[in-house]
Amino acid sequence: MITLSQDALEVLRTGSFCYVAAPTARGPHLTPLVFALSGGRLWLTTSRGSVKARAWRTDARVSGLVRGEGVSVAFGGRVRAYDLADPDTWGPALLRTPALLAASVRFTRKNARFFAGYAVDAGRVPLSWTPPGRLFVEVEIERAAVVDEFGVIERRGRWAPSVASIASFRARPSGAPLLAALPEQIRNALADVGEAVLAVEGPGPGVVLPARFSTEGSSLLVAISRESLELAGCDRPTTRAALAIDRPSSWRARLMTGAMAVGDAELVVPELLSSGSRSALERIARTGAPRQESALVRLRARRIVWWSGWTSGTVAVGG
């Protein structure tokens, strides 16, 4: 476990949500979760049957992002899950009892407003969202970086920065709008241009970064700082990625709406292009991101997972 800087600790103490990506055979699975910081580790909960829980049974790697005021903390590490229904976790839980108790208290206090929301909606909360249906998950942070829209402010732990780019960029405005595949109430809640969170698959667990996006035909155009993109360590210009777009509620899970698009991604670094740099810079500007400091990721989603309160679904799209 690394020693976190005061700037990183401040973001992790005060941030409302942690965007967590688990590695899967289809690419990173990225969703926001409430969390708490205790003992230098992050603590969160997830449903026992969730995609993340299943992924972590075979691959304990995790990457994530916590957003703060103007800056964010991107991190990578490993998880350990504690499950009352799984005897295999009881031994580690007994050994970690003091840390678990402290983390449980911190988690409950920090997220008290959400527990109040559960009380208001008690008659509607599914079993998987109640304590008996959930895992308590410990995240040991092995590396962390403080980032903003212009680049990397600081990093700690082992990173292997690297970036590649496709050789030429051409616009692809054709195809049905990607978000049109979503149910109407979800589509209406999400904007076609705005803030988002991007998970980029790399040689290791990849990285999760703050981003801005716009849509162009059947593609999502995602702008992030080039320095931040380097944290993924990609040495090839194509990879897999996931983009989470959400409209969180400050206290009621029932009012949360969002979607995660996952698929194939092209990395576009304007200064590394042999042609099309002007077109790429125009599309970066369209998202509202800084033109000169940003790179572009063109994501052609193969599926979109959406959620609205406790209801969720998956839409297959052309890739």
C-alpha positions as semicolon CSV with decimal commas, in nm:
position;residue;x (nm);y (nm);z (nm)
1;M;0,000;0,000;0,000
2;I;0,133;0,345;-0,089
3;T;0,135;0,661;0,119
4;L;-0,116;0,906;-0,026
5;S;-0,053;1,279;-0,049
6;Q;-0,267;1,524;0,145
7;D;-0,426;1,644;-0,179
8;A;-0,525;1,289;-0,271
9;L;-0,654;1,217;0,080
10;E;-0,872;1,528;0,072
11;V;-1,041;1,415;-0,251
12;L;-1,090;1,062;-0,118
13;R;-1,235;1,191;0,209
14;T;-1,482;1,432;0,053
15;G;-1,582;1,273;-0,280
16;S;-1,936;1,139;-0,302
17;F;-1,889;0,853;-0,548
18;C;-1,615;0,617;-0,656
19;Y;-1,625;0,506;-1,021
20;V;-1,496;0,151;-1,010
21;A;-1,383;-0,059;-1,308
22;A;-1,346;-0,436;-1,285
23;P;-1,176;-0,633;-1,564
24;T;-1,405;-0,866;-1,760
25;A;-1,381;-1,068;-2,081
26;R;-1,585;-0,799;-2,260
27;G;-1,381;-0,506;-2,136
28;P;-1,388;-0,288;-1,823
29;H;-1,715;-0,282;-1,629
30;L;-1,750;0,071;-1,490
31;T;-2,014;0,199;-1,246
32;P;-2,035;0,455;-0,962
33;L;-2,054;0,334;-0,600
34;V;-2,075;0,506;-0,263
35;F;-1,761;0,451;-0,058
36;A;-1,556;0,557;0,242
37;L;-1,185;0,600;0,319
38;S;-1,062;0,423;0,631
39;G;-0,713;0,314;0,730
40;G;-0,568;0,436;0,401
41;R;-0,796;0,199;0,209
42;L;-1,120;0,247;0,020
43;W;-1,426;0,055;0,133
44;L;-1,739;0,001;-0,072
45;T;-2,026;-0,241;-0,116
46;T;-2,164;-0,423;-0,417
47;S;-2,430;-0,683;-0,481
48;R;-2,317;-1,042;-0,435
49;G;-2,436;-1,123;-0,788
50;S;-2,302;-0,812;-0,961
51;V;-2,067;-0,822;-1,259
52;K;-1,793;-0,670;-1,043
53;A;-1,831;-0,932;-0,770
54;R;-1,811;-1,214;-1,023
55;A;-1,509;-1,058;-1,193
56;W;-1,322;-1,016;-0,865
57;R;-1,359;-1,384;-0,780
58;T;-1,103;-1,460;-1,052
59;D;-0,918;-1,129;-1,092
60;A;-0,874;-0,905;-0,788
61;R;-0,741;-0,608;-0,983
62;V;-0,936;-0,283;-0,974
63;S;-0,901;0,069;-1,108
64;G;-1,115;0,365;-1,019
65;L;-1,169;0,738;-0,990
66;V;-1,297;0,975;-0,724
67;R;-1,385;1,324;-0,841
68;G;-1,333;1,631;-0,625
69;E;-1,360;2,006;-0,672
70;G;-1,150;2,072;-0,981
71;V;-0,926;1,769;-0,933
72;S;-0,974;1,393;-0,923
73;V;-0,785;1,091;-0,795
74;A;-0,729;0,800;-1,032
75;F;-0,612;0,483;-0,860
76;G;-0,535;0,118;-0,912
77;G;-0,502;-0,167;-0,669
78;R;-0,648;-0,495;-0,551
79;V;-0,971;-0,587;-0,375
80;R;-1,064;-0,823;-0,093
81;A;-1,433;-0,905;-0,047
82;Y;-1,601;-0,999;0,283
83;D;-1,922;-1,199;0,258
84;L;-2,126;-1,333;0,551
85;A;-2,261;-1,604;0,321
86;D;-1,916;-1,725;0,211
87;P;-1,717;-1,918;0,477
88;D;-1,397;-1,870;0,274
89;T;-1,399;-1,501;0,370
90;W;-1,457;-1,556;0,743
91;G;-1,092;-1,625;0,829
92;P;-0,960;-1,305;0,666
93;A;-1,252;-1,114;0,822
94;L;-1,160;-1,234;1,172
95;L;-0,800;-1,129;1,120
96;R;-0,916;-0,788;0,996
97;T;-1,190;-0,735;1,259
98;P;-1,060;-0,401;1,398
99;A;-1,015;-0,257;1,049
100;L;-1,355;-0,391;0,938
101;L;-1,532;-0,239;1,236
102;A;-1,364;0,099;1,186
103;A;-1,442;0,092;0,814
104;S;-1,806;-0,004;0,877
105;V;-1,853;0,290;1,112
106;R;-1,683;0,531;0,870
107;F;-1,885;0,395;0,576
108;T;-2,215;0,429;0,764
109;R;-2,143;0,782;0,881
110;K;-2,019;0,908;0,545
111;N;-2,316;0,762;0,356
112;A;-2,584;0,822;0,617
113;R;-2,794;1,021;0,370
114;F;-2,820;0,718;0,141
115;F;-2,929;0,497;0,429
116;A;-3,195;0,758;0,501
117;G;-3,302;0,731;0,138
118;Y;-3,331;0,353;0,176
119;A;-3,555;0,408;0,478
120;V;-3,784;0,636;0,278
121;D;-3,804;0,376;-0,001
122;A;-3,797;0,071;0,229
123;G;-4,095;-0,096;0,063
124;R;-3,926;-0,085;-0,280
125;V;-3,564;-0,175;-0,206
126;P;-3,467;-0,511;-0,366
127;L;-3,294;-0,771;-0,149
128;S;-2,969;-0,730;-0,346
129;W;-2,952;-0,367;-0,227
130;T;-2,994;-0,455;0,142
131;P;-2,705;-0,564;0,371
132;P;-2,780;-0,940;0,347
133;G;-2,739;-0,926;-0,032
134;R;-2,418;-0,728;-0,045
135;L;-2,044;-0,770;-0,009
136;F;-1,821;-0,536;0,187
137;V;-1,516;-0,472;-0,031
138;E;-1,173;-0,346;0,073
139;V;-0,955;-0,176;-0,188
140;E;-0,583;-0,160;-0,122
141;I;-0,447;0,129;-0,328
142;E;-0,118;0,042;-0,500
143;R;-0,089;0,354;-0,716
144;A;-0,266;0,688;-0,734
145;A;-0,254;1,002;-0,945
146;V;-0,407;1,344;-0,888
147;V;-0,536;1,470;-1,222
148;D;-0,735;1,756;-1,367
149;E;-0,856;1,847;-1,714
150;F;-0,510;1,973;-1,814
151;G;-0,297;1,680;-1,701
152;V;-0,138;1,491;-1,415
153;I;-0,057;1,696;-1,105
154;E;0,118;1,418;-0,916
155;R;0,144;1,041;-0,913
156;R;0,255;0,784;-0,660
157;G;0,317;0,412;-0,685
158;R;0,411;0,218;-0,995
159;W;0,290;0,360;-1,323
160;A;0,430;0,288;-1,668
161;P;0,318;0,591;-1,871
162;S;0,287;0,530;-2,243
163;V;0,057;0,639;-2,522
164;A;0,001;0,544;-2,884
165;S;-0,220;0,694;-3,152
166;I;-0,383;0,587;-3,475
167;A;-0,197;0,734;-3,774
168;S;-0,481;0,931;-3,930
169;F;-0,818;1,054;-3,813
170;R;-1,133;1,093;-4,020
171;A;-1,479;1,190;-3,906
172;R;-1,747;0,920;-3,902
173;P;-2,076;1,107;-3,868
174;S;-2,291;0,827;-4,012
175;G;-2,498;0,571;-3,826
176;A;-2,784;0,593;-3,582
177;P;-2,710;0,805;-3,273
178;L;-2,569;0,571;-3,011
179;L;-2,782;0,692;-2,720
180;A;-3,096;0,639;-2,929
181;A;-3,067;0,270;-2,839
182;L;-3,151;0,350;-2,476
183;P;-3,503;0,348;-2,329
184;E;-3,664;0,689;-2,374
185;Q;-3,662;0,785;-2,005
186;I;-3,291;0,705;-1,979
187;R;-3,203;0,882;-2,303
188;N;-3,388;1,195;-2,196
189;A;-3,199;1,208;-1,866
190;L;-2,855;1,196;-2,027
191;A;-2,709;1,474;-2,239
192;D;-2,537;1,427;-2,575
193;V;-2,246;1,646;-2,458
194;G;-2,108;1,671;-2,108
195;E;-1,903;1,524;-1,827
196;A;-1,840;1,151;-1,801
197;V;-1,591;0,898;-1,667
198;L;-1,378;0,681;-1,896
199;A;-1,215;0,346;-1,819
200;V;-0,934;0,255;-2,058
201;E;-0,802;-0,100;-2,071
202;G;-0,423;-0,121;-2,067
203;P;-0,157;-0,391;-2,034
204;G;-0,238;-0,398;-1,662
205;P;-0,574;-0,313;-1,507
206;G;-0,594;0,012;-1,703
207;V;-0,704;0,346;-1,567
208;V;-1,023;0,540;-1,495
209;L;-1,022;0,909;-1,583
210;P;-1,244;1,218;-1,580
211;A;-1,363;1,298;-1,931
212;R;-1,592;1,501;-2,148
213;F;-1,785;1,351;-2,437
214;S;-2,000;1,421;-2,739
215;T;-2,176;1,191;-2,982
216;E;-2,107;1,162;-3,355
217;G;-2,322;0,915;-3,542
218;S;-2,285;0,576;-3,380
219;S;-1,963;0,671;-3,198
220;L;-1,884;0,842;-2,871
221;L;-1,604;1,100;-2,888
222;V;-1,433;1,125;-2,550
223;A;-1,179;1,394;-2,461
224;I;-0,930;1,348;-2,179
225;S;-0,593;1,504;-2,104
226;R;-0,307;1,341;-2,291
227;E;-0,100;1,311;-1,972
228;S;-0,386;1,128;-1,804
229;L;-0,430;0,893;-2,099
230;E;-0,061;0,800;-2,069
231;L;-0,139;0,647;-1,728
232;A;-0,315;0,359;-1,905
233;G;0,023;0,250;-2,044
234;C;-0,122;0,166;-2,386
235;D;0,144;0,083;-2,643
236;R;-0,112;0,013;-2,917
237;P;-0,353;0,264;-3,072
238;T;-0,659;0,044;-3,018
239;T;-0,794;-0,104;-2,696
240;R;-1,121;-0,156;-2,513
241;A;-1,288;0,109;-2,304
242;A;-1,604;0,192;-2,114
243;L;-1,772;0,528;-2,067
244;A;-2,004;0,596;-1,772
245;I;-2,254;0,880;-1,804
246;D;-2,470;0,929;-1,497
247;R;-2,701;1,165;-1,318
248;P;-2,653;1,085;-0,948
249;S;-2,882;1,173;-0,660
250;S;-2,739;1,320;-0,343
251;W;-2,928;1,075;-0,122
252;R;-3,178;0,848;-0,298
253;A;-3,062;0,549;-0,500
254;R;-3,409;0,531;-0,653
255;L;-3,346;0,859;-0,836
256;M;-3,006;0,767;-0,985
257;T;-2,989;0,729;-1,362
258;G;-2,700;0,640;-1,585
259;A;-2,551;0,429;-1,861
260;M;-2,223;0,255;-1,936
261;A;-2,114;0,207;-2,297
262;V;-1,841;-0,051;-2,351
263;G;-1,666;-0,149;-2,672
264;D;-1,367;-0,087;-2,897
265;A;-1,168;0,234;-2,871
266;E;-0,928;0,421;-3,098
267;L;-0,673;0,645;-2,929
268;V;-0,626;0,976;-3,110
269;V;-0,338;1,203;-3,008
270;P;-0,350;1,509;-3,240
271;E;0,025;1,580;-3,238
272;L;0,100;1,217;-3,334
273;L;-0,135;1,214;-3,634
274;S;-0,001;1,221;-3,987
275;S;-0,338;1,357;-4,106
276;G;-0,665;1,469;-3,953
277;S;-0,525;1,663;-3,657
278;R;-0,743;1,965;-3,731
279;S;-1,054;1,749;-3,740
280;A;-0,954;1,580;-3,414
281;L;-0,893;1,915;-3,242
282;E;-1,233;2,040;-3,357
283;R;-1,400;1,741;-3,198
284;I;-1,207;1,786;-2,875
285;A;-1,327;2,147;-2,864
286;R;-1,685;2,029;-2,923
287;T;-1,676;1,843;-2,591
288;G;-1,565;2,154;-2,402
289;A;-1,224;2,010;-2,311
290;P;-0,898;2,209;-2,353
291;R;-0,787;2,164;-2,714
292;Q;-0,411;2,170;-2,677
293;E;-0,380;1,948;-2,368
294;S;-0,633;1,683;-2,468
295;A;-0,638;1,356;-2,656
296;L;-0,943;1,194;-2,809
297;V;-1,080;0,844;-2,764
298;R;-1,332;0,729;-3,024
299;L;-1,548;0,461;-2,868
300;R;-1,761;0,232;-3,082
301;A;-1,981;0,064;-2,826
302;R;-2,096;-0,294;-2,861
303;R;-2,334;-0,282;-2,570
304;I;-2,480;-0,029;-2,327
305;V;-2,575;-0,111;-1,971
306;W;-2,827;0,133;-1,824
307;W;-2,976;0,183;-1,479
308;S;-3,258;0,384;-1,329
309;G;-3,293;0,341;-0,956
310;W;-3,295;-0,033;-0,892
311;T;-3,391;-0,123;-1,248
312;S;-3,125;-0,197;-1,508
313;G;-3,090;-0,346;-1,852
314;T;-2,849;-0,410;-2,139
315;V;-2,884;-0,297;-2,500
316;A;-2,674;-0,454;-2,778
317;V;-2,562;-0,206;-3,043
318;G;-2,366;-0,230;-3,367
319;G;-1,990;-0,225;-3,329
